[in-house]
Amino acid sequence: MSATYEELLQKMLDKVPNDVDKREGSIIYDALAPCAYFLAQQNFQLDNFIDLVFPDTAVGEYLDRAVSAYGLERKNATAAIRKMRTTAPVDLGTRWGINELVYKVMDMLEPNVYEVICETVGDIGNQYSGDMQPISGGTSGIIATLTDIVTAGTDIESDEALRTRFFVKVRMPATSGNAYHYQQWALEVPGTGAAKVFPLADGPGTVTILVVDSNMDPSPSLPARVANYIETVRPIGATITVKAPESLPINVSANVLLDGSRDISEIKEDFETALRKFLKETIFTTYRVSYAKASSLLLDITGVEDFDDFLLNSGTGNVSVGEKQIPVMGSVELREVESLATN
C-alpha cells in the first residue's frame, strides 16, 4: 500500500535536523508539504494505473487493450431486424418510425410483410411493437405495424462479459475443435451471453451447443447465427447442432408478514427482480435451484418482516435442473398476512 500524504511528509521531516524548526507553518514544513502532497497524488495514480493494465481489473479501452494481445475484441452493438406488416405494398428503402426509432425496409418476406432494420443499434430496437408512422414519401394511406423480432439487436459487449470471455479463453485449453473451442466460438457471436457444449451428444462426430442471449434468456434467432458462424471456423468433420435450452419455470408462493413500510405489490416487484437475477446466475453453472437461497432473497427485501409457507415449485426443497434446461422465473404469489403460524 502506498504511503499517504501524512506519512510522506513525516518521513521528509524526519530527515531534517532536530535543531531546525519543523512545526506546522515553519519554513521547512511549508517547503516540504507541497512536495509530499504531489508525491501522494502520484502514488495514487500509479495504484490506479496498475489496475488498468491487468485484465482482471481493467475497464473500458484499457480492458480492450489488455485482451487484444490474446486475440480478443469487444463485440460491437448490432441492429435489430424486425418484421413489419402493412395494409398495402411499400417500396424497399422506405423508412418508418416508432417511439423515436427509425426502421428501414430491407426485403419483402411475403406480400405486405417486410423485413426492416433499426437504424439505432442495440437492444433498444427489440423493445417496441405496434403502429408505425411513415417517414419517407410514397406511403400515404398505408398502415404499418412492427411485429416479430427476426434477429435481436444487441448492445456493445460489457466489460464483465468481455472479461468472462477472456477468462474462458486463457483458462480453458481450446485446441483442434475440442469442447472448449466450440464454447469460445459460440461466445464470439454478438448477442451470445453463455454457451454449453455437449460432445458426442448424438453419437460419434456430433456436437450439440446450447446458447442463451446476452440477457441470459433463450433466443429464437441466436442458435442459427451461432451455427452459421461456427461452420466458418470449425474443423471439417463434426456435425453440429445449436439450439436454445429448454426453459424450466420456477414458481414461488409464500405468506408474507410486512413491517408496514411498503405494500405487497412493491415487495413482489423487488422479489421478482432479485429472483430473476439469482436464476440467471445459475445458468450453465449450477443444476439446481437452492430452496435456502431463494427463500433468503425474500427475507432480504426491504419491508418484509418475516414469512412462512415458502414453496418452490410446490415443494420445500431444492429444484433439480436438467443439463439441457435453464431455470426461468415462473409465477410468483406472495400473500400478505396479519400474522404467521406459531408452529
C-alpha atoms as a printed R data frame, in Angstrom:
    type eleno elety resid chain resno       x       y       z
1   ATOM     1    CA   MET     A     1   0.000   0.000   0.000
2   ATOM     2    CA   SER     A     2   1.374   3.420  -0.953
3   ATOM     3    CA   ALA     A     3   2.347   5.926   1.721
4   ATOM     4    CA   THR     A     4  -0.217   8.616   2.495
5   ATOM     5    CA   TYR     A     5   0.414  12.354   2.334
6   ATOM     6    CA   GLU     A     6   0.872  12.480   6.110
7   ATOM     7    CA   GLU     A     7   3.307   9.565   6.105
8   ATOM     8    CA   LEU     A     8   5.382  11.043   3.271
9   ATOM     9    CA   LEU     A     9   5.528  14.438   4.951
10  ATOM    10    CA   GLN     A    10   6.587  12.932   8.248
11  ATOM    11    CA   LYS     A    11   9.356  10.907   6.585
12  ATOM    12    CA   MET     A    12  10.658  14.084   4.945
13  ATOM    13    CA   LEU     A    13  10.571  15.994   8.209
14  ATOM    14    CA   ASP     A    14  12.406  13.156   9.949
15  ATOM    15    CA   LYS     A    15  15.341  13.773   7.601
16  ATOM    16    CA   VAL     A    16  15.594  17.388   8.763
17  ATOM    17    CA   PRO     A    17  17.953  18.011  11.740
18  ATOM    18    CA   ASN     A    18  16.150  18.415  15.051
19  ATOM    19    CA   ASP     A    19  17.682  21.846  15.673
20  ATOM    20    CA   VAL     A    20  15.590  23.201  12.791
21  ATOM    21    CA   ASP     A    21  12.016  24.363  13.443
22  ATOM    22    CA   LYS     A    22   9.775  21.703  11.874
23  ATOM    23    CA   ARG     A    23   6.424  22.782  13.299
24  ATOM    24    CA   GLU     A    24   3.437  23.322  11.005
25  ATOM    25    CA   GLY     A    25   3.778  26.787   9.478
26  ATOM    26    CA   SER     A    26   7.572  26.805   9.682
27  ATOM    27    CA   ILE     A    27   9.635  27.470   6.576
28  ATOM    28    CA   ILE     A    28  10.820  23.857   6.199
29  ATOM    29    CA   TYR     A    29   7.322  22.474   6.841
30  ATOM    30    CA   ASP     A    30   5.753  24.747   4.233
31  ATOM    31    CA   ALA     A    31   8.511  23.854   1.759
32  ATOM    32    CA   LEU     A    32   8.081  20.067   2.150
33  ATOM    33    CA   ALA     A    33   4.265  19.874   2.375
34  ATOM    34    CA   PRO     A    34   3.559  20.608  -1.342
35  ATOM    35    CA   CYS     A    35   6.160  18.056  -2.393
36  ATOM    36    CA   ALA     A    36   4.636  15.393  -0.124
37  ATOM    37    CA   TYR     A    37   1.173  16.184  -1.500
38  ATOM    38    CA   PHE     A    38   2.403  15.841  -5.094
39  ATOM    39    CA   LEU     A    39   4.099  12.513  -4.368
40  ATOM    40    CA   ALA     A    40   0.952  11.184  -2.667
41  ATOM    41    CA   GLN     A    41  -1.049  12.089  -5.777
42  ATOM    42    CA   GLN     A    42   1.478  10.298  -7.990
43  ATOM    43    CA   ASN     A    43   1.307   7.198  -5.802
44  ATOM    44    CA   PHE     A    44  -2.485   7.206  -6.058
45  ATOM    45    CA   GLN     A    45  -2.325   7.412  -9.851
46  ATOM    46    CA   LEU     A    46   0.252   4.624 -10.008
47  ATOM    47    CA   ASP     A    47  -2.001   2.373  -7.910
48  ATOM    48    CA   ASN     A    48  -4.865   3.022 -10.338
49  ATOM    49    CA   PHE     A    49  -2.573   2.518 -13.315
50  ATOM    50    CA   ILE     A    50  -1.724  -0.987 -12.118
51  ATOM    51    CA   ASP     A    51  -5.433  -1.837 -12.002
52  ATOM    52    CA   LEU     A    52  -5.826  -0.607 -15.572
53  ATOM    53    CA   VAL     A    53  -3.163  -2.823 -17.109
54  ATOM    54    CA   PHE     A    54  -4.337  -6.217 -15.809
55  ATOM    55    CA   PRO     A    55  -7.378  -7.915 -17.409
56  ATOM    56    CA   ASP     A    56  -8.985  -8.819 -14.065
57  ATOM    57    CA   THR     A    57  -9.355  -5.139 -13.097
58  ATOM    58    CA   ALA     A    58  -9.031  -3.140 -16.340
59  ATOM    59    CA   VAL     A    59 -12.073  -1.263 -17.658
60  ATOM    60    CA   GLY     A    60 -13.151   0.299 -20.944
61  ATOM    61    CA   GLU     A    61 -10.443   0.914 -23.527
62  ATOM    62    CA   TYR     A    62  -7.795  -0.409 -21.121
63  ATOM    63    CA   LEU     A    63  -9.576  -3.771 -20.986
64  ATOM    64    CA   ASP     A    64  -9.781  -3.760 -24.794
65  ATOM    65    CA   ARG     A    65  -6.015  -3.299 -24.990
66  ATOM    66    CA   ALA     A    66  -5.333  -5.911 -22.289
67  ATOM    67    CA   VAL     A    67  -7.290  -8.667 -24.057
68  ATOM    68    CA   SER     A    68  -6.262  -7.739 -27.598
69  ATOM    69    CA   ALA     A    69  -2.904  -9.420 -27.005
70  ATOM    70    CA   TYR     A    70  -4.839 -12.701 -26.709
71  ATOM    71    CA   GLY     A    71  -6.739 -12.167 -29.953
72  ATOM    72    CA   LEU     A    72  -9.975 -10.949 -28.369
73  ATOM    73    CA   GLU     A    73 -12.002  -7.924 -29.403
74  ATOM    74    CA   ARG     A    74 -15.074  -6.426 -27.770
75  ATOM    75    CA   LYS     A    75 -18.265  -7.363 -29.614
76  ATOM    76    CA   ASN     A    76 -19.883  -4.324 -31.222
77  ATOM    77    CA   ALA     A    77 -23.538  -3.428 -30.867
78  ATOM    78    CA   THR     A    78 -25.812  -4.833 -33.575
79  ATOM    79    CA   ALA     A    79 -29.074  -3.590 -35.038
80  ATOM    80    CA   ALA     A    80 -32.409  -5.329 -34.520
81  ATOM    81    CA   ILE     A    81 -34.091  -6.816 -37.584
82  ATOM    82    CA   ARG     A    82 -37.867  -6.968 -37.269
83  ATOM    83    CA   LYS     A    83 -40.980  -7.839 -39.258
84  ATOM    84    CA   MET     A    84 -43.312  -5.104 -40.433
85  ATOM    85    CA   ARG     A    85 -46.828  -5.795 -41.706
86  ATOM    86    CA   THR     A    86 -48.577  -3.293 -43.958
87  ATOM    87    CA   THR     A    87 -52.017  -2.839 -45.470
88  ATOM    88    CA   ALA     A    88 -50.551  -2.330 -48.948
89  ATOM    89    CA   PRO     A    89 -47.206  -2.807 -50.727
90  ATOM    90    CA   VAL     A    90 -44.369  -0.410 -49.853
91  ATOM    91    CA   ASP     A    91 -41.049   0.222 -51.566
92  ATOM    92    CA   LEU     A    92 -37.770  -1.150 -50.312
93  ATOM    93    CA   GLY     A    93 -35.716   1.549 -48.649
94  ATOM    94    CA   THR     A    94 -38.691   3.404 -47.193
95  ATOM    95    CA   ARG     A    95 -38.344   4.405 -43.555
96  ATOM    96    CA   TRP     A    96 -40.850   4.093 -40.711
97  ATOM    97    CA   GLY     A    97 -40.772   5.391 -37.152
98  ATOM    98    CA   ILE     A    98 -41.992   4.255 -33.747
99  ATOM    99    CA   ASN     A    99 -41.100   5.744 -30.333
100 ATOM   100    CA   GLU     A   100 -38.353   7.921 -31.855
101 ATOM   101    CA   LEU     A   101 -36.760   4.883 -33.532
102 ATOM   102    CA   VAL     A   102 -36.497   4.548 -37.302
103 ATOM   103    CA   TYR     A   103 -36.680   1.259 -39.226
104 ATOM   104    CA   LYS     A   104 -35.684   0.885 -42.875
105 ATOM   105    CA   VAL     A   105 -37.363  -1.642 -45.176
106 ATOM   106    CA   MET     A   106 -34.757  -4.181 -46.337
107 ATOM   107    CA   ASP     A   107 -36.643  -7.021 -48.008
108 ATOM   108    CA   MET     A   108 -40.116  -8.397 -48.684
109 ATOM   109    CA   LEU     A   109 -40.726 -11.724 -46.943
110 ATOM   110    CA   GLU     A   110 -44.222 -12.233 -48.340
111 ATOM   111    CA   PRO     A   111 -46.954  -9.948 -49.664
112 ATOM   112    CA   ASN     A   112 -47.305  -6.983 -47.271
113 ATOM   113    CA   VAL     A   113 -44.783  -8.492 -44.814
114 ATOM   114    CA   TYR     A   114 -41.334  -6.894 -44.803
115 ATOM   115    CA   GLU     A   115 -38.005  -7.256 -43.062
116 ATOM   116    CA   VAL     A   116 -36.910  -3.956 -41.529
117 ATOM   117    CA   ILE     A   117 -33.709  -2.953 -39.735
118 ATOM   118    CA   CYS     A   118 -33.464  -0.472 -36.884
119 ATOM   119    CA   GLU     A   119 -31.202   2.466 -37.665
120 ATOM   120    CA   THR     A   120 -30.245   2.675 -33.977
121 ATOM   121    CA   VAL     A   121 -28.065  -0.234 -32.906
122 ATOM   122    CA   GLY     A   122 -28.563  -2.018 -29.617
123 ATOM   123    CA   ASP     A   123 -31.186  -3.779 -27.562
124 ATOM   124    CA   ILE     A   124 -33.490  -0.764 -27.816
125 ATOM   125    CA   GLY     A   125 -34.504  -1.920 -31.294
126 ATOM   126    CA   ASN     A   126 -36.145  -5.005 -29.765
127 ATOM   127    CA   GLN     A   127 -38.301  -3.174 -27.275
128 ATOM   128    CA   TYR     A   128 -41.255  -1.658 -29.133
129 ATOM   129    CA   SER     A   129 -44.072  -3.066 -31.257
130 ATOM   130    CA   GLY     A   130 -47.192  -1.540 -32.726
131 ATOM   131    CA   ASP     A   131 -48.280   1.082 -35.241
132 ATOM   132    CA   MET     A   132 -45.573   2.910 -37.170
133 ATOM   133    CA   GLN     A   133 -45.500   6.306 -38.823
134 ATOM   134    CA   PRO     A   134 -44.129   6.836 -42.364
135 ATOM   135    CA   ILE     A   135 -41.006   8.982 -42.579
136 ATOM   136    CA   SER     A   136 -40.163   8.796 -46.286
137 ATOM   137    CA   GLY     A   137 -42.567   9.584 -49.126
138 ATOM   138    CA   GLY     A   138 -44.807   7.330 -51.185
139 ATOM   139    CA   THR     A   139 -46.593   5.673 -48.267
140 ATOM   140    CA   SER     A   140 -49.714   7.807 -47.887
141 ATOM   141    CA   GLY     A   141 -52.728   5.924 -46.555
142 ATOM   142    CA   ILE     A   142 -50.758   2.786 -45.696
143 ATOM   143    CA   ILE     A   143 -50.880   1.427 -42.159
144 ATOM   144    CA   ALA     A   144 -47.727  -0.355 -40.935
145 ATOM   145    CA   THR     A   145 -47.277  -2.424 -37.780
146 ATOM   146    CA   LEU     A   146 -43.970  -3.508 -36.247
147 ATOM   147    CA   THR     A   147 -44.242  -7.132 -35.079
148 ATOM   148    CA   ASP     A   148 -41.823 -10.043 -34.590
149 ATOM   149    CA   ILE     A   149 -38.090  -9.971 -33.976
150 ATOM   150    CA   VAL     A   150 -36.148 -11.680 -36.766
151 ATOM   151    CA   THR     A   151 -32.683 -11.016 -35.323
152 ATOM   152    CA   ALA     A   152 -32.412  -9.382 -31.929
153 ATOM   153    CA   GLY     A   153 -30.335  -6.235 -31.631
154 ATOM   154    CA   THR     A   154 -27.559  -6.324 -29.041
155 ATOM   155    CA   ASP     A   155 -25.756  -3.667 -27.017
156 ATOM   156    CA   ILE     A   156 -21.987  -3.340 -27.127
157 ATOM   157    CA   GLU     A   157 -20.344  -6.061 -25.037
158 ATOM   158    CA   SER     A   158 -19.992  -5.053 -21.398
159 ATOM   159    CA   ASP     A   159 -16.694  -5.084 -19.517
160 ATOM   160    CA   GLU     A   160 -17.793  -8.035 -17.389
161 ATOM   161    CA   ALA     A   161 -18.938 -10.084 -20.393
162 ATOM   162    CA   LEU     A   162 -15.652  -9.413 -22.209
163 ATOM   163    CA   ARG     A   163 -13.686 -10.229 -19.056
164 ATOM   164    CA   THR     A   164 -15.590 -13.521 -18.659
165 ATOM   165    CA   ARG     A   165 -14.893 -14.430 -22.277
166 ATOM   166    CA   PHE     A   166 -11.214 -13.617 -21.729
167 ATOM   167    CA   PHE     A   167 -11.020 -15.961 -18.731
168 ATOM   168    CA   VAL     A   168 -12.745 -18.706 -20.715
169 ATOM   169    CA   LYS     A   169 -10.097 -18.352 -23.414
170 ATOM   170    CA   VAL     A   170  -6.996 -18.313 -21.197
171 ATOM   171    CA   ARG     A   171  -8.123 -20.806 -18.552
172 ATOM   172    CA   MET     A   172  -9.679 -23.446 -20.786
173 ATOM   173    CA   PRO     A   173  -7.371 -25.146 -23.301
174 ATOM   174    CA   ALA     A   174  -9.154 -24.740 -26.639
175 ATOM   175    CA   THR     A   175  -7.373 -26.737 -29.332
176 ATOM   176    CA   SER     A   176  -8.292 -28.542 -32.544
177 ATOM   177    CA   GLY     A   177 -12.047 -28.225 -32.149
178 ATOM   178    CA   ASN     A   178 -12.389 -29.607 -28.633
179 ATOM   179    CA   ALA     A   179 -15.372 -28.733 -26.426
180 ATOM   180    CA   TYR     A   180 -13.734 -25.548 -25.121
181 ATOM   181    CA   HIS     A   181 -13.113 -24.418 -28.673
182 ATOM   182    CA   TYR     A   182 -16.787 -24.729 -29.580
183 ATOM   183    CA   GLN     A   183 -17.697 -22.776 -26.451
184 ATOM   184    CA   GLN     A   184 -15.300 -19.969 -27.396
185 ATOM   185    CA   TRP     A   185 -16.626 -19.849 -30.945
186 ATOM   186    CA   ALA     A   186 -20.202 -19.611 -29.679
187 ATOM   187    CA   LEU     A   187 -19.266 -16.783 -27.296
188 ATOM   188    CA   GLU     A   188 -17.651 -14.819 -30.139
189 ATOM   189    CA   VAL     A   189 -21.038 -14.288 -31.816
190 ATOM   190    CA   PRO     A   190 -22.607 -10.914 -30.935
191 ATOM   191    CA   GLY     A   191 -25.561 -11.447 -28.631
192 ATOM   192    CA   THR     A   192 -24.337 -14.700 -27.068
193 ATOM   193    CA   GLY     A   193 -24.302 -14.481 -23.282
194 ATOM   194    CA   ALA     A   194 -23.375 -18.064 -22.379
195 ATOM   195    CA   ALA     A   195 -22.883 -21.420 -24.087
196 ATOM   196    CA   LYS     A   196 -22.823 -25.060 -23.027
197 ATOM   197    CA   VAL     A   197 -21.216 -27.747 -25.217
198 ATOM   198    CA   PHE     A   198 -22.159 -31.448 -25.299
199 ATOM   199    CA   PRO     A   199 -19.579 -33.504 -27.224
200 ATOM   200    CA   LEU     A   200 -20.874 -36.698 -28.854
201 ATOM   201    CA   ALA     A   201 -24.414 -35.728 -27.867
202 ATOM   202    CA   ASP     A   202 -25.980 -37.678 -30.742
203 ATOM   203    CA   GLY     A   203 -23.206 -40.191 -31.282
204 ATOM   204    CA   PRO     A   204 -19.644 -40.099 -32.684
205 ATOM   205    CA   GLY     A   205 -18.792 -36.993 -34.699
206 ATOM   206    CA   THR     A   206 -21.628 -34.871 -33.259
207 ATOM   207    CA   VAL     A   207 -21.608 -31.766 -31.099
208 ATOM   208    CA   THR     A   208 -24.619 -30.047 -29.514
209 ATOM   209    CA   ILE     A   209 -24.328 -26.477 -28.269
210 ATOM   210    CA   LEU     A   210 -26.885 -24.695 -26.114
211 ATOM   211    CA   VAL     A   211 -26.807 -20.895 -26.211
212 ATOM   212    CA   VAL     A   212 -28.586 -18.045 -24.450
213 ATOM   213    CA   ASP     A   213 -28.502 -14.368 -25.327
214 ATOM   214    CA   SER     A   214 -26.720 -11.535 -23.531
215 ATOM   215    CA   ASN     A   215 -29.678 -11.249 -21.128
216 ATOM   216    CA   MET     A   216 -29.266 -14.964 -20.315
217 ATOM   217    CA   ASP     A   217 -32.582 -15.734 -21.999
218 ATOM   218    CA   PRO     A   218 -33.352 -18.247 -24.769
219 ATOM   219    CA   SER     A   219 -33.420 -16.565 -28.177
220 ATOM   220    CA   PRO     A   220 -35.236 -17.954 -31.230
221 ATOM   221    CA   SER     A   221 -32.813 -16.349 -33.704
222 ATOM   222    CA   LEU     A   222 -29.471 -16.772 -31.909
223 ATOM   223    CA   PRO     A   223 -28.888 -20.528 -32.495
224 ATOM   224    CA   ALA     A   224 -28.948 -20.122 -36.280
225 ATOM   225    CA   ARG     A   225 -26.457 -17.242 -36.150
226 ATOM   226    CA   VAL     A   226 -24.134 -19.197 -33.860
227 ATOM   227    CA   ALA     A   227 -24.360 -22.283 -36.080
228 ATOM   228    CA   ASN     A   228 -23.594 -20.253 -39.215
229 ATOM   229    CA   TYR     A   229 -20.544 -18.665 -37.581
230 ATOM   230    CA   ILE     A   230 -19.158 -21.927 -36.209
231 ATOM   231    CA   GLU     A   231 -19.447 -23.509 -39.654
232 ATOM   232    CA   THR     A   232 -16.937 -20.921 -40.899
233 ATOM   233    CA   VAL     A   233 -14.292 -21.658 -38.245
234 ATOM   234    CA   ARG     A   234 -14.650 -25.279 -37.090
235 ATOM   235    CA   PRO     A   235 -12.604 -28.222 -38.355
236 ATOM   236    CA   ILE     A   236 -14.166 -30.360 -41.057
237 ATOM   237    CA   GLY     A   237 -15.886 -33.496 -39.819
238 ATOM   238    CA   ALA     A   238 -18.138 -32.813 -36.853
239 ATOM   239    CA   THR     A   239 -21.880 -32.431 -37.236
240 ATOM   240    CA   ILE     A   240 -23.059 -29.586 -35.026
241 ATOM   241    CA   THR     A   241 -26.454 -28.728 -33.607
242 ATOM   242    CA   VAL     A   242 -27.038 -25.365 -31.957
243 ATOM   243    CA   LYS     A   243 -30.243 -24.700 -30.090
244 ATOM   244    CA   ALA     A   244 -31.745 -22.852 -27.169
245 ATOM   245    CA   PRO     A   245 -32.045 -24.687 -23.856
246 ATOM   246    CA   GLU     A   246 -35.408 -25.784 -22.524
247 ATOM   247    CA   SER     A   247 -36.899 -23.370 -20.001
248 ATOM   248    CA   LEU     A   248 -37.805 -24.726 -16.562
249 ATOM   249    CA   PRO     A   249 -40.285 -22.382 -14.840
250 ATOM   250    CA   ILE     A   250 -39.551 -21.754 -11.165
251 ATOM   251    CA   ASN     A   251 -42.775 -20.955  -9.314
252 ATOM   252    CA   VAL     A   252 -42.785 -19.360  -5.873
253 ATOM   253    CA   SER     A   253 -45.502 -18.826  -3.286
254 ATOM   254    CA   ALA     A   254 -45.346 -17.643   0.325
255 ATOM   255    CA   ASN     A   255 -47.205 -15.946   3.142
256 ATOM   256    CA   VAL     A   256 -45.541 -12.622   3.914
257 ATOM   257    CA   LEU     A   257 -45.689 -10.544   7.083
258 ATOM   258    CA   LEU     A   258 -44.858  -6.909   6.293
259 ATOM   259    CA   ASP     A   259 -43.288  -4.334   8.609
260 ATOM   260    CA   GLY     A   260 -45.649  -1.578   7.403
261 ATOM   261    CA   SER     A   261 -43.116   0.448   5.427
262 ATOM   262    CA   ARG     A   262 -44.150  -0.839   1.982
263 ATOM   263    CA   ASP     A   263 -47.085  -2.600   0.347
264 ATOM   264    CA   ILE     A   264 -47.180  -6.134  -1.042
265 ATOM   265    CA   SER     A   265 -47.027  -5.026  -4.700
266 ATOM   266    CA   GLU     A   266 -43.706  -3.292  -4.093
267 ATOM   267    CA   ILE     A   267 -42.405  -6.336  -2.231
268 ATOM   268    CA   LYS     A   268 -43.415  -8.613  -5.096
269 ATOM   269    CA   GLU     A   269 -41.779  -6.400  -7.712
270 ATOM   270    CA   ASP     A   270 -38.462  -6.310  -5.837
271 ATOM   271    CA   PHE     A   271 -38.556 -10.038  -5.123
272 ATOM   272    CA   GLU     A   272 -39.194 -10.870  -8.772
273 ATOM   273    CA   THR     A   273 -36.214  -8.731  -9.776
274 ATOM   274    CA   ALA     A   274 -33.984 -10.464  -7.220
275 ATOM   275    CA   LEU     A   275 -35.249 -13.935  -8.135
276 ATOM   276    CA   ARG     A   276 -34.754 -13.347 -11.841
277 ATOM   277    CA   LYS     A   277 -31.170 -12.179 -11.245
278 ATOM   278    CA   PHE     A   278 -30.467 -15.166  -8.977
279 ATOM   279    CA   LEU     A   279 -31.766 -17.651 -11.545
280 ATOM   280    CA   LYS     A   280 -29.717 -16.130 -14.359
281 ATOM   281    CA   GLU     A   281 -26.555 -16.507 -12.272
282 ATOM   282    CA   THR     A   282 -27.093 -20.284 -12.103
283 ATOM   283    CA   ILE     A   283 -27.381 -20.839 -15.866
284 ATOM   284    CA   PHE     A   284 -24.943 -23.488 -17.152
285 ATOM   285    CA   THR     A   285 -23.098 -23.437 -13.813
286 ATOM   286    CA   THR     A   286 -25.424 -24.969 -11.202
287 ATOM   287    CA   TYR     A   287 -28.049 -27.559 -11.999
288 ATOM   288    CA   ARG     A   288 -30.281 -26.988  -9.028
289 ATOM   289    CA   VAL     A   289 -32.197 -24.048  -7.613
290 ATOM   290    CA   SER     A   290 -31.436 -23.754  -3.910
291 ATOM   291    CA   TYR     A   291 -34.522 -23.534  -1.704
292 ATOM   292    CA   ALA     A   292 -32.483 -21.830   1.041
293 ATOM   293    CA   LYS     A   293 -31.013 -19.199  -1.267
294 ATOM   294    CA   ALA     A   294 -34.329 -18.477  -2.992
295 ATOM   295    CA   SER     A   295 -36.149 -18.044   0.310
296 ATOM   296    CA   SER     A   296 -33.396 -15.807   1.696
297 ATOM   297    CA   LEU     A   297 -33.996 -13.450  -1.217
298 ATOM   298    CA   LEU     A   298 -37.486 -12.754   0.114
299 ATOM   299    CA   LEU     A   299 -36.273 -12.066   3.639
300 ATOM   300    CA   ASP     A   300 -33.729  -9.562   2.280
301 ATOM   301    CA   ILE     A   301 -36.423  -7.441   0.609
302 ATOM   302    CA   THR     A   302 -36.976  -4.129   2.384
303 ATOM   303    CA   GLY     A   303 -40.392  -4.148   4.043
304 ATOM   304    CA   VAL     A   304 -40.519  -7.897   4.779
305 ATOM   305    CA   GLU     A   305 -40.582  -8.701   8.490
306 ATOM   306    CA   ASP     A   306 -40.958 -12.465   8.111
307 ATOM   307    CA   PHE     A   307 -42.630 -15.165   6.005
308 ATOM   308    CA   ASP     A   308 -43.743 -18.779   6.108
309 ATOM   309    CA   ASP     A   309 -45.164 -21.486   3.829
310 ATOM   310    CA   PHE     A   310 -42.469 -20.697   1.240
311 ATOM   311    CA   LEU     A   311 -42.891 -23.113  -1.666
312 ATOM   312    CA   LEU     A   312 -40.532 -23.597  -4.593
313 ATOM   313    CA   ASN     A   313 -42.344 -25.402  -7.415
314 ATOM   314    CA   SER     A   314 -44.887 -26.549  -4.811
315 ATOM   315    CA   GLY     A   315 -42.193 -28.076  -2.595
316 ATOM   316    CA   THR     A   316 -39.919 -27.199   0.296
317 ATOM   317    CA   GLY     A   317 -36.657 -28.474  -1.175
318 ATOM   318    CA   ASN     A   318 -34.181 -27.734  -3.937
319 ATOM   319    CA   VAL     A   319 -35.386 -27.912  -7.543
320 ATOM   320    CA   SER     A   320 -33.287 -30.009  -9.920
321 ATOM   321    CA   VAL     A   321 -32.488 -28.507 -13.327
322 ATOM   322    CA   GLY     A   322 -31.745 -30.806 -16.264
323 ATOM   323    CA   GLU     A   323 -28.395 -30.462 -18.009
324 ATOM   324    CA   LYS     A   324 -30.142 -29.101 -21.095
325 ATOM   325    CA   GLN     A   325 -32.502 -26.823 -19.164
326 ATOM   326    CA   ILE     A   326 -32.231 -23.362 -17.673
327 ATOM   327    CA   PRO     A   327 -34.342 -22.050 -14.791
328 ATOM   328    CA   VAL     A   328 -36.624 -19.115 -15.586
329 ATOM   329    CA   MET     A   329 -38.970 -17.237 -13.314
330 ATOM   330    CA   GLY     A   330 -42.497 -18.599 -13.419
331 ATOM   331    CA   SER     A   331 -45.403 -17.489 -11.255
332 ATOM   332    CA   VAL     A   332 -44.828 -15.567  -8.029
333 ATOM   333    CA   GLU     A   333 -47.641 -15.496  -5.459
334 ATOM   334    CA   LEU     A   334 -46.958 -13.520  -2.284
335 ATOM   335    CA   ARG     A   335 -49.864 -13.388   0.124
336 ATOM   336    CA   GLU     A   336 -49.920 -10.622   2.735
337 ATOM   337    CA   VAL     A   337 -50.917 -11.927   6.162
338 ATOM   338    CA   GLU     A   338 -51.507 -10.280   9.538
339 ATOM   339    CA   SER     A   339 -49.643 -12.978  11.470
340 ATOM   340    CA   LEU     A   340 -47.679 -16.173  10.867
341 ATOM   341    CA   ALA     A   341 -48.264 -19.654  12.195
342 ATOM   342    CA   THR     A   342 -46.610 -20.323  15.558
343 ATOM   343    CA   ASN     A   343 -45.737 -23.989  14.918
